Amino acid sequence: MKPVRSVVAGIAAVLMALVLLGSSPQADAHNITRILAKHPEYSTFNHYLTLTHLAVEINRRLTITVLAVDNSAMSDLLAKHLSLGTIKNVLSLHILVDYFGAKKLHQLTDRTTSTSTLFQASGAAPGTAGYVNITDLKGGKVAFGSTETGDLNAMFVKSVDERPYNISVLQISQVLTSPEAEAPTAAPSDLNLTAILTKQGCKAFADLITSSGAGHTFQENIDGGLTVFCPPDSVVNAFMPKYKNLTAAQKASLILYHGVPVYQSLQGMKSSNGVMNTLATDGANKYDFTIQNDGEEVTLKTKVTTATITGTVIDQDPLIVFKVDKVLQPRELFKASEAEEAEAPAPKATKKKKKSTDDSDAEADSPDAYSPDGEPSDLTEEDKDGAAGLVAGGRLLAGVVLSLCLSVAML
């Protein structure tokens, strides 16, 4: 009986591994860009979801409904010549933060409901302008409309893709809009970073941006996307004795170190860890830091200090500014703290070259100068997710093989 039991045990192990593989987080992930790419009639809608970064937000939410419109309906919207920021607000009204499949549309309590959208969740909508009405009309028709206008001018056309209860993509007959969603938004070039910082408790840091000569670099990067990490006045004032010991070039590099030339939402940082280059990154001068998250807390690790994001100053794509509780100190300018070095894994021992008098040169000679964690800094989030899935899958496959080998050995 022992051989039989061994075989049964081996089969059970294989089945368990396959179950674990099928239930891995990767299996539940959705990608709105890929979903819509299968349907060319929504190509314009898909393009603007990507351009406005809404696709990223959709992919990161566990439960979401997308009200897609075809290319003809998008042409009507684009004919209004709205700014990209305004188009983002309008399309945000088409992203419901709840799951509505085709079946649920006909099971509404009292045949009508009001639901929140990303326009409401973003804080850009005044009052309740970011809510959408859904009404099950007579004859099996379902209508959608902004709660602000009271109109039900868009009709349910068909279900495009449903993955209960993660994502539902439904086609509606025309674009949902409202005066609030179509209200003009400031053009990126109209956003004055130092003025914004001054009004939000970061005046000392804003003054350093100006005095260091870094203001122009920050401002010219806004159009293409910019993330800024701003320490409040009390933190900057306490840091000033160190700051005054830097050369003019070092001061500029330190300030630029607090800017990242890409729009990076808080949700995006919560869902991924990794190395991030900054406005100070230039050739052999790394000036990068590592984003790490623990639940809702997001930290920025520089090998010298670990700062925590404490709030959002402004989130107006393509500019986003976060408050941090410490001045970010790059290892190119300051000695790495003993605590940070002690936490470093053994493979990173080669980085102890930083103890030389010229930290920048030591880092420049390091073969992994741009990836202290062994991960390319330009690796996309999708690539990282895929790599993680491969690693997890590899481990499970190894378990399957081991189980089979043990079973055979016991025969």
KEKE-3310 file (N, C-alpha, C; in steps of 0.2 Angstrom, whole numbers, plus 5000, padded with zeros to 4 digits):
npx = (5004:5011:5017:5006:5000:5011:5011:4998:5000:5009:5002:4992:5000:5004:4992:4988:4998:4995:4983:4986:4994:4984:4977:4984:4989:4992:4983:4971:4973:4969:4970:4966:4970:4974:4962:4953:4961:4958:4947:4945:4936:4935:4947:4951:4946:4953:4966:4966:4963:4975:4984:4980:4983:4973:4971:4981:4976:4964:4968:4974:4964:4954:4940:4930:4921:4920:4914:4914:4916:4913:4923:4917:4909:4919:4925:4916:4918:4931:4930:4927:4938:4945:4956:4969:4969:4955:4949:4953:4945:4932:4933:4935:4923:4917:4921:4917:4917:4913:4906:4897:4889:4881:4870:4867:4863:4850:4845:4843:4839:4823:4824:4834:4849:4863:4880:4897:4911:4928:4930:4924:4931:4944:4944:4943:4930:4918:4907:4895:4897:4903:4896:4886:4870:4861:4849:4836:4826:4809:4806:4817:4828:4843:4849:4861:4868:4874:4873:4873:4867:4856:4851:4848:4856:4864:4864:4864:4873:4880:4888:4905:4916:4917:4922:4918:4921:4929:4932:4922:4917:4908:4899:4892:4881:4885:4896:4897:4894:4896:4894:4903:4913:4918:4924:4936:4953:4969:4982:4997:5009:5004:5005:5012:5025:5033:5025:5014:5019:5023:5011:5007:5013:5026:5036:5049:5056:5052:5059:5072:5072:5071:5083:5093:5094:5087:5074:5070:5073:5064:5051:5051:5050:5037:5027:5029:5027:5028:5034:5035:5044:5041:5048:5042:5042:5047:5055:5065:5071:5077:5087:5095:5109:5117:5114:5120:5133:5136:5142:5138:5134:5132:5121:5111:5110:5105:5092:5086:5086:5074:5064:5055:5056:5043:5025:5019:5008:5001:4994:5000:5013:5011:5008:5019:5037:5053:5068:5070:5074:5080:5078:5090:5098:5112:5121:5136:5132:5122:5110:5098:5084:5075:5059:5048:5035:5023:5009:4998:5008:5020:5037:5053:5069:5085:5098:5104:5095:5078:5063:5046:5031:5019:5008:4997:5001:4997:4988:4987:4987:4998:5006:5011:5013:5020:5021:5034:5042:5056:5071:5077:5092:5105:5116:5127:5131:5130:5136:5132:5120:5124:5114:5107:5116:5118:5107:5107:5108:5119:5124:5126:5138:5149:5146:5152:5162:5158:5164:5175:5183:5178:5163:5155:5163:5166:5154:5152:5161:5155:5148:5134:5129:5117:5107:5104:5098:5098:5089:5084:5082:5073:5064:5048:5032:5023:5032:5039:5028:5026:5038:5038:5028:5033:5043:5036:5028:5039:5044:5033:5032:5044:5041:5031:5039:5048:5039:5035:5047:5049:5039:5041:5053:5049:5043)
npy = (4994:5006:5011:5016:5025:5034:5039:5044:5054:5062:5066:5074:5084:5090:5094:5104:5113:5118:5123:5134:5141:5145:5153:5164:5182:5187:5182:5189:5201:5216:5224:5238:5244:5234:5227:5235:5236:5226:5229:5239:5249:5257:5264:5278:5282:5273:5278:5291:5287:5282:5293:5303:5297:5290:5276:5270:5272:5265:5252:5249:5248:5238:5236:5241:5251:5254:5266:5265:5274:5275:5278:5288:5295:5300:5309:5319:5324:5328:5338:5349:5355:5355:5357:5345:5342:5345:5336:5325:5326:5325:5312:5305:5305:5294:5283:5272:5269:5257:5241:5237:5226:5220:5213:5218:5231:5230:5226:5236:5244:5251:5254:5264:5272:5281:5284:5285:5292:5292:5305:5312:5305:5310:5323:5334:5337:5348:5349:5337:5334:5324:5313:5300:5296:5281:5274:5262:5260:5259:5245:5238:5246:5256:5270:5283:5297:5314:5318:5332:5339:5332:5326:5311:5306:5297:5281:5264:5252:5240:5226:5225:5219:5209:5205:5198:5201:5212:5221:5229:5233:5243:5249:5265:5276:5289:5303:5306:5321:5337:5354:5356:5346:5350:5362:5374:5370:5374:5377:5367:5375:5386:5383:5388:5383:5387:5397:5389:5380:5389:5394:5382:5379:5376:5386:5389:5379:5382:5395:5390:5383:5394:5402:5393:5392:5382:5383:5385:5373:5364:5370:5369:5356:5353:5352:5339:5330:5330:5326:5331:5332:5339:5346:5352:5369:5369:5358:5361:5373:5367:5360:5369:5372:5362:5363:5375:5373:5367:5368:5379:5372:5360:5363:5366:5353:5346:5351:5349:5335:5333:5332:5323:5318:5314:5311:5304:5296:5294:5282:5275:5274:5267:5254:5249:5245:5252:5259:5276:5288:5306:5324:5328:5317:5313:5306:5299:5303:5298:5300:5295:5287:5275:5269:5263:5254:5251:5245:5258:5267:5276:5277:5285:5280:5285:5280:5288:5295:5291:5296:5300:5300:5312:5319:5326:5340:5346:5339:5339:5333:5337:5339:5334:5336:5331:5331:5328:5321:5324:5331:5326:5317:5314:5301:5305:5317:5317:5307:5290:5284:5274:5265:5263:5257:5245:5239:5235:5222:5208:5206:5219:5223:5228:5242:5249:5256:5269:5275:5282:5297:5304:5303:5303:5299:5286:5280:5281:5273:5261:5246:5244:5256:5263:5256:5252:5242:5231:5232:5237:5255:5260:5250:5245:5246:5236:5227:5224:5218:5207:5200:5197:5188:5178:5174:5169:5159:5151:5146:5139:5129:5123:5117:5108:5099:5094:5088:5077:5070:5066:5058:5047:5043:5037:5026)
npz = (5000:5002:4991:4983:4992:4992:4979:4978:4988:4981:4970:4976:4981:4969:4964:4974:4972:4959:4962:4970:4961:4952:4960:4963:4965:4953:4944:4946:4942:4932:4916:4909:4897:4889:4888:4881:4870:4862:4856:4843:4841:4852:4852:4853:4865:4873:4871:4877:4890:4894:4891:4900:4912:4918:4916:4923:4936:4935:4934:4946:4955:4965:4963:4950:4937:4920:4909:4894:4878:4860:4846:4838:4847:4855:4846:4846:4859:4858:4848:4855:4859:4872:4886:4891:4904:4907:4899:4906:4918:4913:4907:4919:4925:4919:4925:4937:4954:4959:4956:4942:4933:4918:4922:4935:4932:4929:4941:4951:4966:4968:4955:4952:4955:4963:4960:4965:4956:4949:4947:4957:4968:4966:4971:4963:4959:4963:4977:4975:4962:4956:4955:4947:4940:4938:4929:4928:4915:4907:4897:4897:4895:4900:4908:4909:4918:4923:4940:4943:4932:4930:4919:4909:4898:4891:4885:4890:4880:4877:4885:4887:4893:4907:4923:4936:4954:4950:4938:4926:4910:4901:4887:4883:4875:4873:4877:4895:4903:4911:4917:4927:4926:4913:4916:4914:4917:4925:4914:4912:4911:4917:4930:4945:4954:4965:4971:4974:4984:4993:4998:5005:5017:5014:5012:5015:5009:4996:4994:4994:4982:4973:4977:4975:4961:4955:4951:4937:4931:4938:4934:4920:4919:4922:4912:4906:4916:4933:4949:4966:4981:4996:5010:5026:5033:5046:5046:5036:5041:5052:5046:5040:5045:5040:5026:5023:5023:5011:4994:4980:4969:4975:4983:4973:4968:4978:4980:4968:4969:4976:4967:4954:4937:4932:4933:4947:4956:4973:4975:4966:4971:4982:4978:4972:4974:4973:4964:4961:4949:4949:4947:4949:4944:4934:4922:4929:4942:4952:4962:4966:4974:4985:4984:4996:5003:5016:5019:5021:5022:5015:5011:5008:5004:5006:5009:5018:5024:5030:5024:5027:5018:5021:5017:5004:4994:4982:4968:4953:4939:4926:4937:4954:4971:4986:5004:5015:5029:5032:5026:5010:5009:4999:4996:4988:4993:5007:5021:5023:5034:5049:5053:5041:5033:5040:5039:5026:5014:5012:4999:4995:4999:4992:4991:5001:4997:4997:5008:5005:5002:4992:4988:4976:4966:4970:4969:4955:4950:4953:4946:4947:4947:4944:4949:4964:4970:4962:4952:4936:4934:4925:4924:4920:4928:4924:4920:4931:4939:4931:4932:4945:4945:4938:4946:4957:4951:4947:4959:4963:4953:4956:4968:4964:4956:4965:4974:4966:4964:4977:4978:4969:4974:4985:4981)
capx = (5000:5015:5018:5000:5000:5016:5008:4992:5002:5012:4996:4989:5004:5004:4985:4988:5002:4991:4977:4990:4996:4978:4974:4989:4987:4992:4977:4965:4975:4966:4973:4961:4973:4974:4955:4951:4965:4954:4941:4947:4931:4936:4954:4952:4944:4958:4972:4965:4964:4983:4987:4978:4985:4967:4972:4985:4972:4959:4972:4976:4958:4951:4933:4929:4917:4922:4909:4917:4912:4916:4927:4913:4907:4925:4926:4912:4921:4937:4928:4926:4945:4946:4963:4970:4966:4948:4947:4954:4939:4926:4933:4935:4916:4915:4924:4913:4921:4909:4905:4891:4889:4875:4864:4866:4860:4843:4843:4844:4834:4819:4826:4838:4855:4868:4886:4903:4916:4935:4930:4923:4936:4950:4944:4942:4923:4915:4901:4893:4897:4907:4892:4882:4864:4860:4841:4833:4820:4805:4808:4824:4834:4846:4851:4866:4869:4877:4868:4872:4863:4849:4849:4849:4856:4868:4861:4868:4873:4882:4894:4912:4920:4915:4926:4916:4918:4934:4931:4917:4918:4901:4898:4887:4880:4888:4900:4894:4898:4893:4898:4909:4918:4921:4926:4944:4959:4975:4987:5003:5013:5002:5006:5018:5027:5035:5019:5010:5023:5023:5004:5005:5018:5033:5039:5057:5059:5051:5064:5078:5072:5073:5090:5098:5094:5084:5067:5069:5072:5057:5046:5051:5048:5030:5023:5030:5025:5033:5033:5040:5043:5042:5048:5039:5046:5051:5061:5070:5074:5082:5092:5099:5116:5120:5114:5125:5140:5137:5144:5132:5132:5129:5114:5106:5109:5101:5085:5084:5085:5067:5060:5056:5053:5037:5019:5018:5002:5002:4992:5005:5019:5008:5007:5025:5043:5059:5072:5067:5079:5077:5080:5098:5102:5115:5127:5138:5129:5115:5105:5092:5082:5071:5052:5046:5028:5021:5002:4996:5013:5025:5044:5058:5075:5091:5104:5106:5089:5072:5058:5039:5026:5014:5002:4997:5000:4993:4988:4984:4991:5004:5010:5009:5017:5019:5024:5038:5044:5063:5074:5080:5099:5108:5122:5132:5132:5131:5138:5127:5120:5126:5108:5105:5121:5117:5101:5109:5109:5126:5127:5127:5144:5153:5144:5155:5166:5156:5167:5180:5182:5174:5157:5152:5167:5165:5147:5152:5164:5151:5145:5127:5127:5110:5102:5107:5094:5099:5084:5085:5078:5068:5059:5041:5028:5020:5038:5040:5023:5027:5044:5036:5023:5037:5047:5031:5027:5045:5044:5028:5034:5049:5038:5028:5044:5050:5034:5035:5053:5049:5034:5045:5058:5046:5040)
capy = (5000:5012:5014:5019:5031:5039:5042:5049:5060:5066:5069:5079:5090:5093:5098:5109:5118:5121:5128:5140:5145:5148:5158:5169:5188:5189:5179:5193:5208:5218:5230:5241:5246:5228:5225:5239:5235:5220:5232:5245:5255:5261:5266:5285:5282:5270:5282:5296:5285:5282:5300:5306:5293:5286:5269:5267:5272:5260:5245:5248:5248:5231:5236:5247:5250:5259:5267:5267:5277:5273:5283:5293:5299:5304:5314:5324:5327:5332:5344:5355:5358:5355:5355:5338:5342:5345:5330:5320:5327:5322:5304:5303:5304:5288:5278:5271:5266:5251:5236:5236:5222:5221:5210:5222:5237:5228:5224:5242:5245:5256:5255:5269:5273:5286:5281:5289:5291:5295:5313:5313:5303:5314:5329:5339:5339:5352:5346:5330:5334:5318:5307:5298:5293:5276:5272:5256:5263:5254:5242:5235:5251:5259:5277:5286:5305:5317:5320:5339:5341:5328:5323:5304:5307:5292:5274:5257:5249:5233:5224:5224:5214:5208:5200:5199:5208:5217:5226:5229:5238:5244:5254:5269:5279:5296:5305:5310:5328:5342:5361:5356:5342:5353:5368:5375:5368:5377:5373:5365:5380:5391:5381:5391:5378:5390:5400:5384:5378:5395:5394:5376:5377:5374:5392:5389:5375:5386:5400:5387:5382:5400:5404:5388:5392:5376:5384:5384:5366:5362:5373:5367:5349:5352:5350:5332:5327:5331:5324:5335:5330:5345:5346:5359:5375:5368:5353:5364:5377:5363:5357:5374:5372:5357:5366:5381:5370:5364:5373:5381:5366:5354:5365:5365:5346:5344:5354:5345:5328:5332:5332:5317:5320:5310:5311:5298:5296:5291:5276:5271:5272:5262:5248:5246:5248:5252:5264:5281:5294:5312:5329:5328:5312:5315:5302:5295:5306:5294:5304:5291:5284:5269:5270:5257:5255:5246:5246:5264:5272:5276:5280:5287:5279:5287:5277:5293:5296:5288:5301:5297:5305:5314:5322:5329:5347:5347:5333:5342:5331:5333:5340:5332:5338:5328:5333:5323:5323:5325:5333:5320:5318:5309:5298:5308:5323:5315:5300:5285:5282:5267:5261:5261:5252:5239:5236:5233:5215:5206:5207:5226:5225:5232:5249:5252:5261:5276:5278:5286:5304:5307:5298:5303:5295:5279:5277:5281:5267:5255:5243:5244:5263:5265:5251:5249:5236:5226:5232:5243:5260:5261:5244:5247:5243:5230:5222:5221:5213:5201:5197:5194:5183:5173:5171:5165:5153:5147:5143:5134:5124:5119:5113:5102:5094:5091:5083:5071:5067:5063:5052:5042:5040:5033:5019)
capz = (5000:5003:4984:4982:4996:4990:4973:4980:4991:4976:4966:4980:4981:4962:4963:4978:4969:4954:4965:4972:4955:4949:4964:4964:4964:4946:4941:4947:4939:4926:4913:4905:4891:4885:4887:4876:4864:4858:4852:4840:4841:4858:4852:4855:4872:4876:4870:4882:4897:4895:4891:4906:4917:4921:4915:4929:4942:4934:4935:4953:4959:4965:4960:4946:4931:4915:4904:4888:4872:4854:4843:4836:4853:4858:4842:4848:4864:4856:4844:4860:4860:4879:4888:4893:4911:4907:4897:4911:4922:4909:4907:4926:4926:4916:4929:4943:4959:4961:4951:4939:4927:4914:4926:4940:4930:4929:4948:4955:4971:4966:4948:4951:4960:4962:4962:4965:4951:4950:4947:4964:4972:4965:4974:4958:4958:4968:4980:4973:4955:4953:4955:4941:4941:4934:4930:4924:4912:4905:4891:4897:4893:4906:4906:4913:4917:4929:4945:4943:4927:4931:4913:4908:4891:4889:4886:4890:4873:4878:4890:4883:4897:4914:4927:4943:4954:4949:4933:4921:4905:4898:4882:4883:4869:4872:4883:4900:4905:4916:4917:4932:4923:4908:4918:4912:4922:4923:4909:4916:4911:4922:4937:4948:4959:4971:4974:4977:4990:4998:5001:5008:5022:5011:5010:5016:5003:4989:4994:4992:4975:4970:4978:4972:4954:4952:4949:4930:4930:4941:4930:4913:4919:4924:4906:4904:4922:4939:4956:4970:4988:5000:5018:5028:5035:5052:5044:5032:5045:5056:5042:5037:5046:5035:5020:5022:5022:5004:4988:4976:4964:4979:4985:4968:4967:4984:4979:4962:4972:4978:4961:4950:4931:4930:4937:4951:4961:4979:4974:4962:4975:4987:4975:4970:4977:4968:4963:4957:4947:4951:4943:4950:4941:4928:4921:4935:4948:4953:4965:4966:4981:4984:4987:5000:5006:5021:5020:5018:5023:5009:5013:5003:5008:5002:5012:5023:5028:5027:5025:5026:5015:5026:5014:4997:4993:4976:4964:4947:4933:4927:4943:4960:4976:4992:5010:5018:5036:5032:5020:5007:5009:4994:4998:4985:4997:5014:5023:5024:5041:5051:5053:5034:5031:5044:5036:5019:5013:5011:4992:4993:5003:4988:4991:5006:4994:4999:5014:5003:5003:4986:4987:4970:4962:4972:4966:4948:4948:4954:4940:4947:4950:4943:4952:4970:4973:4957:4947:4932:4936:4920:4923:4920:4933:4922:4919:4938:4940:4927:4935:4952:4944:4935:4952:4961:4947:4947:4965:4963:4949:4959:4973:4960:4954:4971:4976:4961:4965:4983:4977:4965:4978:4991:4978)
cpx = (5004:5016:5012:4999:5005:5013:5002:4995:5006:5007:4993:4993:5004:4997:4985:4993:4999:4986:4980:4992:4990:4975:4979:4986:4987:4986:4971:4967:4971:4970:4968:4963:4972:4967:4952:4954:4962:4948:4943:4942:4931:4944:4956:4951:4950:4965:4972:4965:4971:4986:4985:4980:4979:4968:4976:4980:4966:4962:4973:4970:4956:4944:4932:4925:4919:4917:4912:4913:4916:4920:4923:4911:4913:4927:4922:4915:4927:4936:4927:4933:4946:4953:4963:4967:4959:4945:4948:4948:4933:4927:4933:4927:4913:4918:4921:4917:4917:4908:4898:4891:4882:4869:4862:4862:4852:4840:4844:4838:4830:4821:4831:4844:4859:4875:4892:4908:4923:4935:4929:4928:4943:4950:4943:4935:4921:4908:4901:4893:4900:4903:4888:4876:4864:4852:4839:4826:4815:4807:4815:4830:4837:4850:4856:4866:4872:4872:4867:4867:4856:4847:4851:4850:4861:4864:4866:4867:4875:4887:4900:4916:4918:4920:4924:4921:4924:4933:4926:4917:4911:4902:4892:4887:4883:4892:4896:4898:4893:4897:4904:4915:4921:4924:4934:4948:4965:4980:4993:5008:5011:5003:5012:5020:5029:5029:5014:5013:5022:5016:5002:5010:5025:5037:5047:5060:5058:5057:5071:5078:5074:5080:5095:5099:5090:5077:5066:5068:5066:5052:5045:5049:5041:5026:5023:5028:5031:5030:5038:5038:5046:5042:5046:5044:5050:5057:5066:5074:5079:5088:5097:5107:5120:5120:5119:5132:5141:5139:5137:5130:5129:5122:5109:5105:5104:5093:5082:5082:5078:5062:5061:5052:5047:5031:5019:5013:5004:5000:4997:5011:5017:5008:5014:5031:5048:5063:5069:5073:5075:5080:5087:5102:5105:5122:5129:5135:5122:5110:5098:5090:5077:5064:5050:5039:5027:5013:5001:5002:5018:5032:5049:5065:5081:5098:5107:5101:5083:5066:5051:5035:5020:5008:5003:4996:4995:4993:4984:4988:4992:5009:5007:5015:5015:5023:5028:5041:5052:5065:5078:5087:5102:5114:5128:5135:5134:5133:5132:5126:5121:5120:5106:5110:5120:5112:5102:5110:5116:5128:5128:5134:5148:5152:5148:5161:5164:5160:5173:5178:5178:5169:5155:5156:5167:5159:5148:5156:5161:5148:5137:5125:5120:5105:5104:5104:5094:5093:5084:5080:5072:5063:5052:5037:5025:5026:5039:5035:5024:5033:5042:5032:5028:5041:5042:5030:5032:5045:5039:5029:5040:5046:5034:5033:5047:5046:5034:5041:5052:5044:5037:5050:5055:5043:5044)
cpy = (5006:5015:5018:5025:5036:5043:5046:5055:5065:5070:5075:5085:5094:5097:5104:5115:5122:5125:5134:5144:5149:5154:5164:5176:5190:5187:5184:5200:5209:5224:5232:5243:5240:5225:5229:5239:5230:5223:5239:5251:5259:5264:5273:5285:5279:5274:5288:5294:5284:5289:5304:5303:5289:5279:5266:5267:5266:5253:5244:5248:5241:5230:5242:5246:5256:5259:5269:5270:5275:5279:5289:5298:5303:5309:5320:5328:5331:5338:5350:5358:5359:5354:5348:5337:5342:5339:5324:5320:5324:5314:5301:5301:5298:5282:5277:5267:5260:5247:5236:5232:5223:5219:5215:5228:5236:5226:5230:5243:5252:5258:5261:5269:5279:5283:5286:5287:5293:5302:5315:5311:5307:5321:5335:5341:5343:5349:5339:5330:5328:5312:5306:5294:5287:5274:5267:5258:5257:5251:5239:5240:5254:5265:5279:5294:5308:5319:5328:5342:5338:5325:5315:5304:5302:5285:5269:5254:5242:5232:5222:5219:5214:5203:5201:5198:5213:5222:5224:5235:5238:5250:5258:5273:5285:5298:5308:5316:5332:5349:5360:5352:5346:5360:5368:5373:5372:5373:5372:5371:5386:5390:5384:5387:5382:5394:5395:5381:5383:5395:5388:5374:5375:5381:5392:5385:5379:5392:5397:5385:5388:5402:5400:5389:5386:5377:5383:5377:5362:5364:5370:5359:5347:5349:5342:5328:5328:5329:5328:5333:5336:5344:5352:5363:5373:5363:5357:5369:5373:5361:5362:5374:5367:5360:5371:5379:5367:5370:5374:5376:5361:5356:5364:5357:5343:5345:5350:5338:5327:5332:5326:5319:5316:5311:5304:5299:5293:5284:5271:5269:5267:5255:5245:5249:5248:5258:5270:5287:5300:5317:5330:5323:5314:5311:5298:5297:5303:5298:5301:5289:5279:5271:5263:5259:5249:5248:5253:5269:5271:5280:5280:5285:5281:5284:5282:5294:5292:5293:5297:5302:5306:5317:5324:5336:5349:5341:5336:5339:5336:5334:5337:5333:5334:5331:5327:5326:5325:5328:5327:5321:5313:5307:5301:5314:5322:5308:5296:5284:5275:5263:5259:5256:5245:5235:5233:5226:5214:5207:5214:5228:5229:5240:5252:5256:5268:5279:5282:5293:5307:5302:5297:5298:5288:5276:5277:5275:5260:5252:5244:5251:5265:5261:5248:5243:5230:5226:5238:5249:5262:5255:5247:5243:5236:5225:5219:5216:5207:5197:5194:5188:5177:5169:5167:5159:5148:5143:5137:5128:5119:5115:5107:5097:5091:5086:5077:5067:5063:5057:5046:5039:5035:5026:5013)
cpz = (5000:4996:4982:4986:4994:4983:4974:4983:4986:4972:4970:4980:4975:4962:4968:4975:4963:4956:4967:4967:4952:4953:4966:4962:4957:4942:4941:4944:4933:4923:4908:4898:4886:4884:4881:4869:4859:4854:4849:4840:4847:4858:4855:4863:4876:4877:4876:4889:4898:4895:4897:4913:4921:4921:4921:4935:4941:4936:4942:4958:4959:4962:4956:4940:4927:4910:4898:4882:4866:4851:4840:4842:4856:4853:4844:4854:4862:4852:4849:4861:4868:4881:4891:4900:4912:4905:4902:4916:4919:4909:4914:4928:4923:4920:4936:4948:4963:4955:4948:4932:4924:4918:4931:4938:4930:4936:4953:4960:4968:4959:4947:4956:4958:4964:4961:4959:4953:4950:4954:4969:4972:4969:4969:4957:4964:4971:4978:4965:4952:4954:4949:4943:4936:4935:4925:4921:4910:4898:4891:4896:4900:4904:4911:4913:4924:4934:4945:4938:4927:4924:4913:4900:4887:4890:4886:4883:4874:4883:4885:4886:4904:4918:4935:4948:4955:4944:4928:4916:4901:4893:4883:4877:4868:4878:4889:4902:4909:4915:4922:4929:4917:4909:4916:4918:4920:4919:4914:4916:4915:4929:4940:4954:4965:4975:4977:4984:4995:5002:5006:5013:5020:5009:5010:5010:4996:4989:4992:4985:4971:4971:4975:4964:4951:4950:4942:4928:4932:4936:4923:4913:4920:4918:4905:4910:4927:4945:4961:4977:4992:5007:5020:5031:5041:5051:5041:5037:5050:5052:5039:5039:5042:5028:5018:5021:5015:4999:4984:4972:4969:4981:4979:4967:4972:4983:4973:4964:4974:4973:4957:4943:4928:4935:4941:4957:4967:4978:4970:4966:4980:4984:4972:4974:4972:4968:4959:4955:4949:4946:4943:4947:4935:4927:4927:4941:4948:4956:4964:4973:4980:4988:4990:5003:5011:5023:5017:5019:5018:5012:5007:5006:5003:5004:5017:5027:5025:5029:5023:5022:5020:5024:5007:4997:4988:4971:4958:4941:4928:4933:4950:4965:4983:4998:5013:5025:5037:5025:5017:5006:5005:4997:4994:4989:5004:5016:5025:5031:5043:5051:5046:5032:5034:5041:5029:5018:5011:5004:4991:4997:4999:4989:4997:5004:4995:5005:5012:5003:4998:4985:4980:4965:4963:4969:4958:4946:4949:4948:4941:4950:4949:4946:4959:4973:4967:4952:4943:4934:4931:4919:4924:4926:4931:4921:4926:4940:4937:4930:4941:4950:4942:4941:4956:4957:4947:4953:4966:4959:4952:4964:4970:4959:4960:4974:4972:4963:4971:4982:4974:4970:4984:4988:4980)
residu = (MET:LYS:PRO:VAL:ARG:SER:VAL:VAL:ALA:GLY:ILE:ALA:ALA:VAL:LEU:MET:ALA:LEU:VAL:LEU:LEU:GLY:SER:SER:PRO:GLN:ALA:ASP:ALA:HIS:ASN:ILE:THR:ARG:ILE:LEU:ALA:LYS:HIS:PRO:GLU:TYR:SER:THR:PHE:ASN:HIS:TYR:LEU:THR:LEU:THR:HIS:LEU:ALA:VAL:GLU:ILE:ASN:ARG:ARG:LEU:THR:ILE:THR:VAL:LEU:ALA:VAL:ASP:ASN:SER:ALA:MET:SER:ASP:LEU:LEU:ALA:LYS:HIS:LEU:SER:LEU:GLY:THR:ILE:LYS:ASN:VAL:LEU:SER:LEU:HIS:ILE:LEU:VAL:ASP:TYR:PHE:GLY:ALA:LYS:LYS:LEU:HIS:GLN:LEU:THR:ASP:ARG:THR:THR:SER:THR:SER:THR:LEU:PHE:GLN:ALA:SER:GLY:ALA:ALA:PRO:GLY:THR:ALA:GLY:TYR:VAL:ASN:ILE:THR:ASP:LEU:LYS:GLY:GLY:LYS:VAL:ALA:PHE:GLY:SER:THR:GLU:THR:GLY:ASP:LEU:ASN:ALA:MET:PHE:VAL:LYS:SER:VAL:ASP:GLU:ARG:PRO:TYR:ASN:ILE:SER:VAL:LEU:GLN:ILE:SER:GLN:VAL:LEU:THR:SER:PRO:GLU:ALA:GLU:ALA:PRO:THR:ALA:ALA:PRO:SER:ASP:LEU:ASN:LEU:THR:ALA:ILE:LEU:THR:LYS:GLN:GLY:CYS:LYS:ALA:PHE:ALA:ASP:LEU:ILE:THR:SER:SER:GLY:ALA:GLY:HIS:THR:PHE:GLN:GLU:ASN:ILE:ASP:GLY:GLY:LEU:THR:VAL:PHE:CYS:PRO:PRO:ASP:SER:VAL:VAL:ASN:ALA:PHE:MET:PRO:LYS:TYR:LYS:ASN:LEU:THR:ALA:ALA:GLN:LYS:ALA:SER:LEU:ILE:LEU:TYR:HIS:GLY:VAL:PRO:VAL:TYR:GLN:SER:LEU:GLN:GLY:MET:LYS:SER:SER:ASN:GLY:VAL:MET:ASN:THR:LEU:ALA:THR:ASP:GLY:ALA:ASN:LYS:TYR:ASP:PHE:THR:ILE:GLN:ASN:ASP:GLY:GLU:GLU:VAL:THR:LEU:LYS:THR:LYS:VAL:THR:THR:ALA:THR:ILE:THR:GLY:THR:VAL:ILE:ASP:GLN:ASP:PRO:LEU:ILE:VAL:PHE:LYS:VAL:ASP:LYS:VAL:LEU:GLN:PRO:ARG:GLU:LEU:PHE:LYS:ALA:SER:GLU:ALA:GLU:GLU:ALA:GLU:ALA:PRO:ALA:PRO:LYS:ALA:THR:LYS:LYS:LYS:LYS:LYS:SER:THR:ASP:ASP:SER:ASP:ALA:GLU:ALA:ASP:SER:PRO:ASP:ALA:TYR:SER:PRO:ASP:GLY:GLU:PRO:SER:ASP:LEU:THR:GLU:GLU:ASP:LYS:ASP:GLY:ALA:ALA:GLY:LEU:VAL:ALA:GLY:GLY:ARG:LEU:LEU:ALA:GLY:VAL:VAL:LEU:SER:LEU:CYS:LEU:SER:VAL:ALA:MET:LEU)
# end
